[in-house]
Amino acid sequence: MTTLPTLNVRNGLFVLVVGASGTGKDTLLREIERSRGSSISVIRRFITRPVEPSEPHIPVTAEEFEAMERTGDFSLSWRAHGMCYGIGRNVEQCLASGESCIVSVSRTVISDARRKFCRTLVVEVTVPDAVRERRLLTRGREDLADIQQRLQRSIDASTDGRADIVLDNSGPIDVAVETLLKVLGLGTLGRRDKST
């Protein structure tokens, strides 16, 4: 993991989580939310996909998404894998009030985010390909051919997708959570009971 000075998340830091499908981004964010409560807000994305237990988001139709995009309801939006993704304008209010936020995004919006928000930190989540393949098979969203395409897809070198931190998420999720929270300046505090 890249060594960085400890950051103060209470000064409106916008943390963008990127990484290939199957690296565990959604699990990481879910566990951060369970661990820290309001210390850093996990932003829910608008996605043109039905609700899934593994990825909490706000489901919208393609027509609803396009209407929201036209009326400027998104701070950031993008398309990937046949779906539309958007981050609501509420993130701007949170950051302006000094609250810090974390969200999973596409690399294609990193440049836009860095232009719009002065305190942006990009975290790339990685795992070995064998781990990715196993996770993609387990979640059951795609067939084997689609999974193979995801594994072979290369990152577009023309996008400004440079990460500030590279986080290995191939081990226990608690390790990745605690490592990231430590870099964000939250330290190691007691985790919430998973039953709550």
Rosetta blueprint (number, residue, H / E / L):
1 M L
2 T L
3 T L
4 L L
5 P L
6 T L
7 L L
8 N L
9 V H
10 R H
11 N H
12 G L
13 L L
14 F E
15 V E
16 L E
17 V E
18 V E
19 G L
20 A L
21 S L
22 G L
23 T L
24 G L
25 K H
26 D H
27 T H
28 L H
29 L H
30 R H
31 E H
32 I H
33 E H
34 R H
35 S H
36 R H
37 G H
38 S H
39 S H
40 I L
41 S E
42 V E
43 I L
44 R L
45 R L
46 F E
47 I E
48 T L
49 R L
50 P L
51 V L
52 E E
53 P L
54 S L
55 E E
56 P L
57 H L
58 I E
59 P E
60 V L
61 T L
62 A H
63 E H
64 E H
65 F H
66 E H
67 A H
68 M H
69 E H
70 R H
71 T L
72 G L
73 D L
74 F E
75 S E
76 L E
77 S E
78 W E
79 R E
80 A E
81 H L
82 G L
83 M E
84 C E
85 Y E
86 G E
87 I E
88 G E
89 R L
90 N H
91 V H
92 E H
93 Q H
94 C H
95 L H
96 A H
97 S L
98 G L
99 E L
100 S L
101 C E
102 I E
103 V E
104 S E
105 V L
106 S L
107 R H
108 T H
109 V H
110 I H
111 S H
112 D H
113 A H
114 R H
115 R H
116 K H
117 F L
118 C L
119 R L
120 T E
121 L E
122 V E
123 V E
124 E E
125 V E
126 T E
127 V L
128 P L
129 D H
130 A H
131 V H
132 R H
133 E H
134 R H
135 R H
136 L H
137 L H
138 T H
139 R H
140 G L
141 R L
142 E L
143 D L
144 L H
145 A H
146 D H
147 I H
148 Q H
149 Q H
150 R H
151 L H
152 Q H
153 R L
154 S L
155 I L
156 D L
157 A L
158 S L
159 T L
160 D L
161 G L
162 R L
163 A L
164 D L
165 I E
166 V E
167 L E
168 D E
169 N L
170 S L
171 G L
172 P L
173 I H
174 D H
175 V H
176 A H
177 V H
178 E H
179 T H
180 L H
181 L H
182 K H
183 V H
184 L L
185 G L
186 L L
187 G L
188 T L
189 L L
190 G L
191 R L
192 R L
193 D L
194 K L
195 S L
196 T L
